[in-house]
Amino acid sequence: MNELDVDSEYDHYFQDCILSGYKEAVADKNAPIHLHLSHFNFDDDNAEDLVQIWTLNTSRARSLTDEWWGLHKYVPIRSQDASFADCHGPGPVALPARKDPGSSTLDDEEGVRSSTSCIEFDLSSCHSLERLKLSIENVIMLPNALVGLKKLKHLEIRCKYEALDLSHFEHIDSIDIRNVVHLLPLSITNYKTLKCIAIHTTYDGLDLSMFENLNSIAISNEVNVLPIPLVIHNKITHIGFNDFDFNCVDNKAIHAWYLLNGADPVQCAYYIPVLPSIEDIEINDVTCFSTWLRSLFSTMLTLDHRVKCRL
């Protein structure tokens, strides 16, 4: 059950069971505490207790997700030598469940530091982490916080991160980056494994021709797409456009649309191309003429399968 992350999409029954056992052990003053957990979903109700279990399991953690929407603490994420000054203020740093020096806790001793003002995570021991989702304003990613996550497959960051470099991830499957993240230019290099990518922040130099197994892509107007179309063997079923102006005279939006649909903007000047494999089109906060939409719908009607278009 621990390995499979049972019912993780809707509830976290196994995690709740572990949390209940931890609270009971602490209340009964049982020691040592050895509880195994690989998938962590933090929220307002469980953060203070779950962070204690995290310290026992950093080396076996496979996923870390935050939903701390009301937590009034800073949550710096660092790796090894990085630190955050605010965590060194008053308040307990030692964790009560860490009194046992057994083998299951010794290696993870620096996995987290807690004070009255923040909870600081060190990911340098999380060598098995495959999924990371950080989305609230309280979270602050420190430089090179993700460097050691060699097995990372799914990354979603919607919190503050300066100079994010994605070139370290050899097995990445999906990337979702939002506008408070500063993504380094040309840092997306491992295109072969990527299946899903969403970039809604400034990025210069997205090379569509390097993708080999992509099935979903979404970009915002802040992304500069290189003038090289997708390779034809990609089976993309979903594309998304956010905050584009298809009426703009510089034709940036039109060129991006053509490139994402594997077409040459020059050869397709009189109709709106759509990938033959497409099943879902999402268009948010865009500006366009009604004639552009009619042309898009006309092209969609030529496909031999159902296509959903969300405006």
Buried (B, 14 or more C-beta within 10 A) or exposed (E): EBEEBBEBEEEBEBBBBBBEBBEEBBEEEEEBBEBEBBBBBBBEEBBEBBBBBBBBBBBBBBBBBBBBEEBEBBBBBBBBEBBBEBBBEEEEEEBEBBEBEEEBBEEBBEBBBBBEBBBBBBBBBBBBBBBBBBBBEBBBBBBBBBBBBEBBBBBBBBBBBEEBBBEBBEEBBBBBBBBBBBBBEBBBBBBEBBBBBBBBBBBEEBBBBBBEBBBBBBBBBBBBBBEEBBEEEBEBEBBBBBBBBBEEEEEBBBEBBBBBBBBEBEEBEEEBBBBBBBBBBBBBEBEBEEEBBEBBEEBBEEBEEEBEBEE
